Amino acid sequence: MHPSIEDYALIGDHQTAALVGPDGSIDWLCLPRFDSAACFAKLLGDEDNGHWRIAPKGPNGQNGQNWQKGLNGLNAPATCTRRAYRPDTLVLDTEWDTEEGSVRVTDLMPQRDRAPDVVRIVEGLKGRVTMRSTLRLRFDYGSVVPWVRRSGGHRVAVAGPDSVWLRSEPPVRTWGEDFGTHSEFTVTEGQQVAFVLTWHPSYEPRPRRVDPYEALAQSVGDWQAWAARCRYDGPHRDAVVRSLITLKALTYAPSGGIVAAPTTSIPEEIGGVRNWDYRYCWLRDSTLTLGALLACGYQEEAEAWRNWLLRAVAGDPADLQIMYGLAGERRISEYELAWLPGFRGSAPVRVGNAAVQQLQLDVYGEVIDSLTLAQRAGLPVEPGMWRLHQALMDFLHSAWRKPDEGLWEVRGPRRHFVHSKVMAWVAADRTVRILEENPELDGDVDRWRAMRDEVHREVCERGYDPERNTFTQSYGSRELDAALLLLPRLGFLPPDDPRVVGTVDAVRSELARDGFVHRYDSDRHGSLAHGSLPHGSDAPGSGPHDLDPHDSDAHGSGLKKVDGLPGGESSFLVCSFWLADALHLTGRTTEALDLFERLVALRNDVGLLAEEYDPVAGHQLGNFPQAFSHIGLVGTALALFDGEGEAGVPDADEAG
């Protein structure tokens, strides 16, 4: 049985990352990059799909999950007694108390010089504890068993382009068994044994050795120095710093891109098919990420992310994608790995993401909002940045009237999503502000002001349900969308506008379960509002694309589910942070604080959050750890306690 997703901890080297279970097993690791094929894929399969466990030896010489007597039982528990990151670092300590004594395993991935390394240091704390290491390398997502040989004190595993070298200091005996590499050794109080696993291309010479103890000391020092730069000093600073460390760990250092998560196909519903690959960089995250980094004092990281954004979106504005590869790659083809059963049997396991081909008009607003935020924050102006800004606006001037798939990447028919239209308003609004603040820039401010007014007027007419006093998910729909909670923060309307307050109340009433917010109602079919669409058939954008001709269920009783997918999902954590922000902005700060406290309490024992939370089962779900969730935590903490709010948000009296 897999651990729950929240049972894992993260280690990484700013180019890839691994998940470590409470049983001392590394169950997920892609080498050499976040988006490379995994060599440990037990997370999505079983032990034979690759893992590396170091833990106290159990009965009959085993250290697997088949023996667990509890913390006070015989020998040692299968899961650890305690674990924690060293303060303000990504260095993980996992400890076991056994009848024979106590032992610690310290896991880290030092920042690489050239090759990626995993360092695991075993240290005796008390008594005399016998340890066992079981290493099963399986390249290409658990499908390829390597050829293993000895060379110069190493165990060397090779298959095709992949090569992994394993050594220990001091050397311990290893042997091959069941297509794995095993070792057994005993540590007493103060004694240490270090293992170093190094990947490199099989056709290149062996990379230089890393001293595991120097790597530990340097990693601790580097992480603590980085964390000390955080300007935030309010309540829950530990949670904010841990979230920032997580975002840093999800950064691909060579390019500055930040992946949404280091995993693929962790389900939104156990046994369901909503399993996606998140090991890429989404444009949508850009504004919130920039705002969080800048507000907390990380200008260098914010500039690297901005520069990645500029490189990724360069080209024809009509070809703008919603996501890119780590270095800005555009081809992210989606396919399935049939040999992996999926996390707790949740198939299919997907690599790549077909949503890259979708039209999501909101990303134009997010990109332009990011460029505006960067300029206002004083980041260096890159050559051609204003020309890119103008090119994006020229395309959006006509494209904003089209239906799209929306920010949730629905795989159903295109619709006129209200959030997409609001982000078109954001793009026009920020462009007007830049031109007003910088009259030396070349641009037709009247054109963008007219577009801003037109979008605003249409959204308020076609995307608002006066009977229920709420904006809706799409034109003519009665469904709601958690993205509507962003209306006051984006400045589309003042927070005290009755339509904003009504929308916040409606979203909380209809989309919140046990206080936690779903993105939309994935269990229901979409439906038309009473009567016809608010505009006549000749209204802009109300032509044949308003509703797809195939956009009805088999019985003709209504529309298909908005996302076009079977099954459901749990509450989306960033949406709950958005609700806390909206409650605070609409004058209900006490309720916002209560919700924020509940959300912070959902973090696992080492401070990490997944994409979703199931309040009924009490478990996190979705890819893990999720950058969007941690961005939400940082942003809400800043809004509630720092007094700065979200950088770049217009004043309420300037909005709408």
C-alpha positions in Angstrom: 0.0 0.0 0.0 1.3 3.4 -0.9 1.7 6.1 1.7 -0.8 8.9 1.4 0.5 11.6 -0.8 0.9 14.0 2.1 3.2 11.4 3.8 6.0 12.4 1.4 8.8 14.9 1.9 10.7 16.7 -0.9 14.4 17.0 -1.6 15.9 18.7 -4.7 18.8 20.4 -6.3 17.1 23.2 -8.3 16.9 21.0 -11.4 15.0 18.0 -10.3 13.5 16.7 -7.1 12.7 13.4 -5.2 9.9 12.3 -2.9 11.0 10.5 0.3 8.4 8.4 2.2 8.2 8.1 6.0 9.6 4.5 5.6 12.9 5.9 4.3 12.1 5.1 0.7 12.7 7.4 -2.2 9.7 6.5 -4.4 9.9 9.2 -7.1 12.9 10.7 -8.9 13.4 11.9 -12.4 17.0 12.4 -13.7 18.5 14.6 -14.8 15.6 17.1 -15.0 12.1 17.5 -13.5 10.6 16.4 -16.8 13.0 13.5 -17.5 12.0 9.9 -17.2 11.8 8.6 -13.6 14.4 6.1 -12.4 12.3 5.6 -9.2 8.6 5.3 -10.1 7.2 3.3 -7.1 5.0 6.3 -6.5 3.0 5.3 -9.6 3.5 1.5 -9.4 5.2 -0.8 -6.9 8.7 -1.6 -5.7 9.7 -3.2 -8.9 9.2 0.1 -10.7 12.1 1.6 -8.8 12.8 2.9 -5.3 15.6 3.2 -2.8 14.9 2.4 0.8 17.3 2.8 3.8 15.8 1.9 7.1 16.4 -0.3 10.2 16.5 -4.0 9.5 13.3 -5.7 10.5 12.3 -9.3 11.3 13.7 -11.9 9.0 16.2 -9.4 7.6 13.6 -7.3 5.8 13.0 -3.5 5.7 9.9 -3.5 3.5 6.4 -2.4 4.4 5.2 -5.9 5.4 6.2 -5.6 9.1 4.9 -2.8 11.4 4.6 -3.4 15.1 3.9 0.2 16.1 6.3 2.6 17.8 6.4 0.5 20.9 6.5 -2.9 19.2 9.3 -5.3 18.6 12.3 -4.3 16.6 11.6 -1.1 14.7 8.5 0.4 13.1 8.3 0.3 9.3 7.6 4.0 9.3 9.9 6.5 11.1 9.4 7.7 14.6 9.9 11.3 13.6 11.2 13.5 10.8 11.8 17.1 10.0 13.7 19.4 7.8 16.7 21.1 9.3 15.5 24.7 10.1 15.1 26.8 6.9 16.6 24.1 4.6 15.6 21.3 2.3 17.7 18.9 4.2 15.6 16.1 5.6 16.3 14.2 8.8 14.3 10.9 9.4 14.8 9.1 12.7 13.8 5.7 14.0 13.7 4.5 17.6 14.2 0.7 17.9 14.7 -1.7 20.7 18.4 -1.8 19.9 18.8 2.0 19.7 18.1 5.1 17.6 19.3 6.0 14.1 19.0 9.0 11.7 19.0 9.1 7.9 19.7 12.5 6.4 18.6 13.0 2.8 19.6 15.9 0.5 20.4 16.7 -3.1 23.3 19.2 -3.2 23.3 21.9 -5.8 25.0 20.3 -8.7 28.3 21.2 -10.3 27.5 19.1 -13.3 25.9 15.8 -12.4 22.9 15.3 -10.1 23.6 13.6 -6.8 21.5 12.1 -4.0 23.3 12.0 -0.7 22.0 9.8 2.2 23.9 9.8 5.5 23.1 7.3 8.2 24.1 8.2 11.7 23.8 6.2 14.9 22.2 8.2 17.7 22.0 5.6 20.5 22.8 1.9 21.0 23.5 -0.3 18.0 21.2 -0.5 15.0 21.5 -2.7 12.0 20.4 -1.0 8.8 19.5 -2.3 5.4 19.6 -0.5 2.0 17.6 -1.8 -0.9 18.2 0.0 -4.3 16.1 -0.9 -7.3 16.9 1.3 -10.3 14.4 1.2 -13.1 15.0 3.6 -15.9 12.3 5.0 -18.3 9.5 5.3 -15.7 10.1 1.9 -14.1 10.2 -0.1 -17.4 13.9 -0.7 -17.9 16.1 -2.9 -15.7 19.7 -1.8 -16.0 22.9 -3.9 -16.2 24.8 -3.5 -13.0 28.6 -4.0 -12.5 31.3 -3.1 -10.1 33.9 -0.4 -10.9 36.4 1.3 -8.7 34.4 0.9 -5.5 31.1 1.7 -7.2 28.1 -0.2 -8.2 27.4 1.1 -11.8 23.9 0.7 -13.4 23.7 1.3 -17.1 20.8 1.1 -19.6 20.9 3.0 -22.9 21.7 6.7 -22.3 21.4 6.4 -18.5 24.1 5.6 -16.0 24.0 5.7 -12.2 26.9 5.2 -9.9 26.5 4.2 -6.2 29.2 4.3 -3.6 29.4 4.5 0.2 31.8 6.1 2.7 33.2 4.1 4.5 32.6 1.3 2.0 29.9 -1.3 3.0 29.4 -4.6 1.3 26.8 -4.7 -1.4 25.3 -7.7 -3.3 22.8 -8.2 -6.1 19.5 -10.0 -5.5 16.0 -9.8 -7.1 17.3 -7.3 -9.7 18.3 -4.9 -6.9 21.4 -3.8 -5.0 21.4 -4.6 -1.3 23.6 -3.8 1.7 23.5 -4.4 5.4 25.5 -2.7 8.1 25.4 -1.7 11.7 25.9 1.8 13.2 26.6 2.7 16.8 26.3 6.1 18.5 28.2 8.7 16.6 29.1 6.4 13.7 28.2 7.5 10.2 27.9 5.8 6.8 27.2 8.0 3.7 25.8 6.8 0.4 26.1 8.9 -2.8 24.1 8.1 -5.9 25.2 10.0 -9.1 23.5 10.1 -12.5 25.3 11.0 -15.7 25.0 10.1 -19.4 26.3 6.6 -20.0 28.5 7.7 -22.9 30.4 10.3 -20.8 33.3 9.9 -18.3 32.4 9.4 -14.7 31.7 12.8 -13.0 33.9 14.0 -10.1 33.1 12.6 -6.7 31.1 14.7 -4.2 32.1 14.6 -0.6 28.9 13.8 1.2 29.7 15.6 4.4 30.9 18.7 2.7 27.8 18.7 0.6 25.6 18.5 3.7 27.4 21.4 5.4 27.3 23.5 2.3 23.6 22.7 1.6 22.5 23.6 5.1 24.5 26.9 4.9 23.2 27.8 1.5 19.6 27.2 2.3 19.7 29.0 5.6 21.4 32.0 4.0 18.7 32.1 1.3 15.8 31.8 3.8 17.3 34.6 5.9 16.6 37.0 3.0 12.9 36.7 3.5 11.4 40.1 4.4 8.2 38.7 5.8 8.1 38.7 9.6 4.5 38.2 10.5 2.5 35.3 11.9 3.2 31.9 10.5 6.6 33.0 9.2 7.7 29.3 9.3 4.9 28.4 6.9 5.7 31.3 4.6 9.4 30.5 4.6 8.7 26.8 4.0 6.5 27.7 1.0 9.2 29.9 -0.4 11.8 27.2 0.0 9.4 24.8 -1.8 9.0 27.3 -4.7 12.8 27.7 -4.8 13.1 23.9 -4.9 10.6 23.8 -7.9 12.8 26.2 -9.8 14.8 25.0 -12.8 18.0 27.0 -12.1 19.5 27.0 -15.6 16.4 28.9 -17.0 14.6 30.4 -14.0 11.4 28.5 -14.9 9.2 27.2 -12.0 7.4 23.9 -12.5 3.8 23.5 -11.2 4.8 20.3 -9.3 7.6 17.7 -9.6 5.2 14.8 -10.2 2.8 13.5 -12.8 -0.5 11.7 -12.5 -1.2 11.9 -8.8 -5.0 11.7 -9.0 -7.5 14.4 -8.1 -9.8 11.4 -7.1 -8.5 8.0 -6.0 -9.3 5.6 -8.8 -10.3 8.4 -11.2 -8.8 9.5 -14.5 -8.1 13.2 -13.7 -4.4 12.5 -13.6 -2.1 15.1 -15.3 1.6 15.8 -15.7 2.5 19.0 -13.9 6.3 19.0 -14.5 6.1 22.1 -16.7 5.9 25.9 -16.3 2.5 27.6 -16.6 2.2 31.2 -17.6 -0.8 31.5 -15.4 1.3 31.2 -12.3 3.6 34.1 -13.3 1.9 37.1 -11.8 1.2 35.4 -8.4 4.7 34.0 -8.3 6.3 37.3 -9.2 4.2 39.1 -6.6 5.1 36.6 -3.8 8.8 36.6 -4.6 9.1 40.4 -4.9 7.0 41.1 -1.7 9.2 38.7 0.3 12.5 40.2 -0.9 13.6 37.8 -3.6 14.2 40.1 -6.5 16.9 38.0 -8.1 14.5 35.0 -8.4 11.7 37.2 -9.6 13.9 38.6 -12.3 14.9 35.1 -13.4 11.3 34.1 -13.6 10.4 37.2 -15.5 13.2 36.6 -18.0 12.1 33.0 -18.4 8.6 34.3 -19.2 10.0 36.8 -21.8 11.9 34.1 -23.6 9.1 31.6 -23.5 6.4 33.9 -25.0 8.7 35.4 -27.7 7.2 34.9 -31.1 3.8 35.3 -32.8 1.3 36.3 -30.1 -1.3 34.0 -31.8 1.0 31.1 -30.9 1.1 31.9 -27.2 0.9 28.7 -25.1 -0.5 28.3 -21.6 2.6 26.3 -20.5 6.1 25.6 -21.7 8.9 23.2 -20.9 11.6 24.0 -18.3 13.7 26.0 -20.7 10.8 27.3 -22.8 10.2 24.2 -24.9 6.9 24.3 -26.8 6.3 20.6 -27.7 4.8 18.8 -24.7 3.0 15.9 -26.3 0.8 13.8 -24.1 0.9 10.0 -23.9 0.2 7.2 -21.4 2.4 4.7 -19.6 0.4 1.5 -19.8 2.8 -0.5 -17.6 2.2 1.7 -14.5 -1.0 1.1 -12.6 -1.0 4.6 -11.1 -1.0 6.0 -7.6 -3.3 3.6 -5.6 -4.6 2.2 -8.9 -5.5 5.5 -10.4 -4.8 5.1 -14.1 -3.9 6.3 -16.6 -0.4 7.5 -15.9 0.3 10.4 -18.3 3.5 12.0 -19.6 3.2 15.4 -21.3 0.1 17.5 -21.2 -2.3 17.9 -24.1 -3.8 21.1 -22.6 -0.8 22.9 -24.1 -2.8 23.0 -27.3 -5.8 24.7 -25.8 -6.8 28.3 -26.2 -6.9 30.0 -22.8 -7.2 33.7 -23.3 -6.6 34.6 -19.7 -2.9 33.9 -20.1 -2.5 37.1 -22.1 -3.8 39.0 -19.2 -1.5 37.2 -16.8 1.5 37.8 -19.0 0.8 41.5 -19.3 0.0 41.8 -15.6 3.4 40.2 -14.9 5.2 42.6 -17.2 3.5 45.5 -15.5 4.3 44.2 -12.0 7.9 43.7 -13.0 8.2 47.3 -14.3 6.6 48.8 -11.2 8.8 46.7 -9.0 11.9 48.2 -10.7 13.2 45.1 -12.4 15.5 46.0 -15.2 13.7 46.6 -18.5 14.6 44.1 -21.1 15.1 45.2 -24.7 12.0 44.7 -26.7 9.7 44.2 -23.7 7.4 47.0 -24.6 7.2 45.8 -28.2 6.2 42.4 -27.0 3.6 44.0 -24.7 2.1 45.8 -27.7 2.1 42.8 -29.9 0.2 40.8 -27.3 -2.3 43.5 -26.9 -2.8 43.8 -30.7 -3.7 40.2 -30.8 -5.9 40.3 -27.8 -7.8 43.3 -29.1 -9.8 41.0 -31.4 -9.2 37.6 -29.8 -10.8 38.4 -26.5 -14.3 37.9 -28.0 -13.6 34.2 -28.7 -14.7 31.4 -26.5 -11.9 29.4 -24.9 -11.2 26.5 -22.6 -10.6 28.7 -19.6 -8.1 28.7 -16.8 -9.1 25.2 -15.5 -8.1 23.6 -18.9 -11.5 21.9 -19.3 -11.5 19.2 -21.9 -15.1 20.0 -22.9 -16.4 22.5 -25.4 -15.2 26.1 -25.5 -17.2 28.7 -23.6 -17.1 32.4 -22.9 -15.6 32.0 -19.5 -16.0 35.1 -17.4 -12.5 34.8 -15.8 -11.0 34.8 -19.3 -12.8 38.0 -20.2 -11.9 39.6 -16.9 -8.2 38.9 -17.6 -8.6 40.6 -21.0 -9.9 43.6 -19.1 -6.8 43.3 -16.8 -4.5 43.3 -19.9 -6.2 46.5 -21.2 -6.3 48.1 -17.8 -2.6 47.5 -17.1 -1.7 48.8 -20.5 -3.6 52.0 -20.0 -1.9 52.5 -16.6 1.5 52.0 -18.1 0.9 54.5 -20.9 -0.6 57.0 -18.4 2.4 56.7 -16.1 5.0 56.7 -18.9 3.9 59.2 -21.6 7.2 58.7 -23.4 6.1 55.2 -24.4 4.6 54.8 -27.9 1.0 53.5 -27.7 -2.7 54.4 -28.4 -4.0 54.8 -24.9 -7.5 55.7 -26.2 -7.7 52.4 -28.1 -6.9 50.4 -25.0 -9.1 52.5 -22.8 -12.0 51.8 -25.2 -11.2 48.1 -25.1 -11.1 48.1 -21.3 -14.5 49.8 -21.1 -16.1 47.4 -23.7 -14.8 44.3 -22.0 -16.0 45.6 -18.6 -19.4 46.5 -19.9 -19.9 43.1 -21.6 -18.8 41.1 -18.6 -21.2 43.0 -16.3 -24.0 42.4 -18.7 -23.4 38.9 -20.0 -21.5 37.3 -17.1 -23.7 38.5 -14.3 -26.9 36.9 -12.9 -29.0 39.7 -11.4 -31.5 37.2 -9.9 -28.8 35.6 -7.7 -26.6 38.7 -7.5 -23.5 36.8 -8.7 -21.1 36.6 -11.6 -21.2 33.2 -13.3 -18.6 30.8 -14.7 -19.5 31.6 -18.3 -21.9 33.7 -20.3 -25.5 32.4 -19.9 -24.5 29.8 -17.4 -25.9 29.4 -13.9 -22.7 27.6 -12.8 -20.1 29.3 -10.6 -16.3 29.3 -10.6 -13.8 29.8 -7.8 -11.8 32.1 -10.1 -14.6 34.7 -9.6 -13.1 35.2 -6.1 -10.3 37.1 -7.9 -12.5 39.9 -9.1 -11.7 42.3 -6.2 -8.0 41.5 -6.1 -7.7 42.1 -9.8 -9.4 45.5 -9.4 -12.2 44.7 -11.8 -14.7 46.1 -9.3 -14.2 47.6 -5.9 -14.4 45.1 -3.0 -17.5 46.8 -1.5 -19.5 46.6 -4.8 -22.6 44.6 -4.0 -22.0 42.4 -7.0 -18.6 41.4 -5.7 -19.9 40.7 -2.2 -22.8 38.7 -3.7 -20.3 36.7 -5.8 -18.1 35.8 -2.9 -21.1 34.7 -0.9 -22.5 32.6 -3.8 -19.1 30.9 -4.4 -18.8 30.1 -0.7 -22.3 28.8 -0.5 -22.3 26.7 -3.7 -18.7 25.6 -4.1 -17.4 25.2 -0.6 -17.6 21.8 1.1 -16.7 21.8 4.8 -15.3 25.2 4.3 -13.0 24.3 1.5 -13.6 25.6 -2.0 -13.9 23.5 -5.2 -12.9 25.1 -8.5 -16.3 24.5 -10.0 -19.0 21.9 -9.5 -17.5 18.9 -11.3 -20.4 16.7 -10.3 -23.0 18.6 -12.2 -23.8 19.3 -15.8 -23.6 22.9 -17.0 -26.9 24.6 -17.6 -28.3 27.7 -19.4 -29.7 30.5 -17.3 -33.4 31.1 -17.4 -34.5 32.3 -20.9 -32.1 33.3 -23.6 -28.6 34.6 -23.5 -28.4 38.2 -22.1 -27.5 39.5 -25.6 -29.3 38.9 -28.9 -27.9 36.7 -31.6 -26.2 39.6 -33.2 -24.3 40.6 -30.1 -20.5 40.5 -30.2 -19.3 37.0 -29.4 -22.8 35.5 -29.3 -22.5 33.7 -32.6 -22.2 29.9 -33.3 -19.2 29.5 -30.9 -21.2 30.6 -27.8 -22.4 27.0 -27.4 -20.9 24.1 -29.2 -23.5 22.2 -31.3 -22.4 19.0 -29.6 -22.5 20.6 -26.1 -25.4 18.6 -24.8 -25.8 15.3 -22.9 -27.0 12.1 -24.4 -30.6 12.7 -23.2 -30.9 16.3 -24.3 -31.6 17.4 -20.7 -28.8 20.0 -20.5 -25.2 20.6 -21.2 -22.3 18.2 -20.8 -20.3 18.6 -17.6 -18.2 21.7 -18.0 -14.9 19.9 -18.0 -16.0 17.0 -20.2 -14.5 14.4 -17.9 -16.0 11.6 -15.8 -15.7 11.5 -12.0 -15.1 14.4 -9.7 -12.4 16.0 -7.6 -11.8 17.5 -4.2 -11.4 21.0 -3.0 -8.7 23.0 -4.7 -6.4 24.5 -2.1 -5.4 27.7 -3.9 -9.2 28.5 -4.3 -9.6 28.3 -0.6 -6.7 30.8 -0.2 -8.5 33.0 -2.8 -11.6 32.8 -0.6 -9.7 34.0 2.4 -8.3 36.9 0.3 -11.8 37.8 -0.9 -13.3 37.7 2.6 -10.5 40.0 3.8 -11.0 42.5 1.0 -14.8 42.5 1.5 -14.4 43.4 5.2 -14.7 40.0 6.8 -11.2 39.7 8.1 -12.1 37.6 11.1 -13.6 34.9 8.8 -10.5 35.2 6.5 -8.2 34.6 9.5 -10.1 31.6 10.6 -10.0 30.1 7.1 -6.3 30.8 6.8 -5.6 29.0 10.1 -7.5 26.0 8.8 -5.5 26.0 5.6 -2.2 26.3 7.3 -3.1 23.3 9.5 -3.6 21.1 6.4 0.2 21.2 5.7 1.8 17.8 6.3 4.4 17.3 9.1 7.1 18.9 7.0 5.0 21.8 5.8 4.0 20.7 2.3 0.8 21.1 0.4 -0.6 19.1 -2.6 -3.0 20.5 -5.2 -6.2 19.4 -3.5 -7.7 18.3 -0.1 -10.4 15.8 0.6 -12.1 16.9 3.8 -14.1 13.7 4.1 -11.2 11.3 3.8 -8.8 13.9 5.5 -6.1 13.4 2.8 -4.4 15.6 0.3 -4.7 14.7 -3.4 -3.3 15.8 -6.7 0.3 16.5 -7.7 2.7 17.2 -4.8 4.0 19.5 -3.7 2.0 22.0 -5.7 3.5 25.4 -6.4 0.1 27.1 -6.8 -1.0 26.0 -3.3 2.2 27.4 -1.7 1.9 30.6 -3.8 -1.6 31.0 -2.4 -0.3 30.5 1.2 2.3 33.2 0.8 0.0 35.6 -0.9 -2.7 35.3 1.7 -0.2 35.7 4.6 1.0 38.9 2.9 -2.5 40.2 2.4 -3.6 39.4 6.0 -0.5 40.3 8.0 2.0 42.2 6.0 -0.1 45.2 5.0 1.3 45.0 1.5 -1.4 42.8 -0.2 -0.7 41.7 -3.7 1.9 43.8 -5.5 0.5 45.6 -8.5 -3.2 45.4 -7.5 -5.1 48.7 -8.2 -6.5 50.6 -5.4 -10.2 49.9 -4.8 -11.3 53.4 -5.7 -9.5 53.2 -9.0 -11.2 49.9 -10.1 -14.1 49.5 -12.4 
